[in-house]
């Protein structure tokens, strides 16, 4: 069976971080997990600065937490992506780009972030959606599990992720057609105002 890339968009960084902890606790190697998040404060987040560091959630206990502390989130670095702005990122999707001082490697790659998602096995339509989700302040977790971890990865990623179908419809109903790296990223205020509309 061919491995399928598993991907999820999260409105809150802590939900994405908990997802990463649970993936690692389930036995998925850190090298098979990536996280990309908007960085509003100009400082790379770490397991010490997120609530997920002290409350990793169900399934991330004991040795799993110890392993997670040395896993994906410990390797977060900063970079800039056209149309999204400063992000913190780690894992296979961004490979060497996450720790680059200039942070240009991912943004300069052919197709930018959308091209990176497509190269990872995400459909072009979905890659467009997840890129836009990042632009609007979200966090994306991407996993390339081996066959034996495929089902558990899908379950863990889906648990806290937004529905791509529902959120994509919301975007389109409000005039969005595709991710445009030339558009400015959302501000905190714009993100908050939009999320109020999601959940009302």
N, C-alpha and C positions, 0 to 999 in steps of 0.2 A: 504494500500500500504506500502511495506517495505521501510524503509529509506535506501538510498544508500549513501555510503561515497563519497564525492566529493573531488577531489584532483587536484592540479595544480603545475607545475614547472615554476619558473620565473628566467630569467637570471639576473635580477636586484632586489636587496632587496627592493628598493623603490616601484617597481611595486607590489611586494607581500604585502608590508605594506599598500599601497593604497587599495589593494583587501581586506585586513582585516578590514580596516576602513569601506569600503562599505558594507561588510557583516554585521557588527555590526549595521550600520545605517539602513540597511534593516530589522532589527528586529531579527537577528540571535544572540542567546545568546553567550557571550564570552566563556562560558564553552563548547560550541560545535565547537570551532575553535582552530586549532593549527598551529604554524609556526615554521619551523626549517630552519636555515640559516648558511652557513659557516661564521666563525668569523676570519677574517684575522688579525685584529688589536689587538686581545687579550682582547677586551673590549666588554661587552654586548651592543648591539645597543639599543636605546630607541627611543621613539617618538620625543625626543628632538634632536637626532643626525641624523635623516633622513629627507629628503625633504618632505616625506609624512606627517610629523608632521605639516607642515604649508600649504601644498597643497594636501589635502587628496583626491581630485578628485571628480567627479560628484557623487552625491548621498550621500556624507558624509558631511552634513551641519547641522548647528544649533545644536539641541539637540543630533543629531547623533554623531557629533564630540566630544561633551562633554562626551557622554557615551563611545566613543572609547578611550578617554584619560585614562579612568579607566578600560579599557578592556584588551584584549589579549596582546597588545604590552607593556602595563605597567608592565606585569609580566615576561618579558624576563629575562632569566638567562643563565649561561654558563655551558656547559658540553662537554665531548669528546666522539666521536663515532669512533670505529675502522674502518679504511679505509677512513674516512672522515676528522677526525681531530677535532679541536675546533669548536664548533657551538654555536649559540645563539638559544634558543628554549623557547617556551611557549605553554600552552594550554593542552587539554585533552590527546593528543598523548604522551606527555612526562610527564604529571602529576607531581609527586613529583620530577622527575629527573631534571627538568629545574633549580631549585634553589639549587640543591645539591652542597655542597662545592667541593667535589671530582669529581662530575660530572660523576660518573661511572654507575649510575643506568640504564640508557638507553643502554649503550654499553654492559653492562653485561647481559641484558635481553636475553632470549633465542631467537636466530635468529638475534640479534642486531636490527639495524634500519629496515632492510627488514622484519624481524619477527614482528616488531611493526606495520608496514604498513599492513601486512597480517592480523594481529589480529584486525586491525581497519576495515577490510572488503575490502581491496584492493586486487586484484588478485595477484598471485605470480609473474606473468610476469610483471605487472605494478609496483609492489613493487620493483622489481629488477631495473627497469628503473628509478624510482624516487630516489632510493638510489644512483644510478650512477650519476644522475643529481646533487645531493648534493655533491658527491665527486668531480664533475667538477665545483664546485663553485656556484651552483644554490641555490634557496630558494624554499621550498615546503610549500604550505598552504593546510591543510586538514580540511574538514568540515563534521560534521555529523548532517545535518539539520533535523528538524522535517518535517512531510509531507507537511505542508503548505508553507515551505520555500525551498523545494527541487529544484523547477524550478528556482527560483531567485538565489539560491546559485550556481547552475550550470552555469547560465548566467554570474554572477559576476566573478566567478573563471576563466571561459574561456576567459574573455575579454582581459586579459593581459598575460595569460599563453602561453608558447610555445606549439606547437602541439606535443603531445607525439608520434604520428605516424611519423611525419617528423623527429623529433629529434632522435627518436629511430632508424630510418633507417640510419640517419647520423652516429650514434654510430656503428651500425652493419656493415655499408659499410667501416668503418675504423678499423674493426677488433674486436670490442667489442662483447662479448657473454653473459656475466652476471656480476653482481656486485660481486667483490671480496674484502672482508674487509681486506685482507692481502696486497692489492696493496696500494701504497702511495697516499694520496690525491693530486690533482692537485695544482701546485703553481699558483700564480697570473699570471706569465708570460705564463705558459701553458694554462691557462684559456683564456687569452687575445688572444693568437695565435689561439686557437681553435675557438673562437667566430668570429674572422676575417674570418675564413673559412665558418662559418654558413651563414654569411650575404653578402658574396661577390657575 
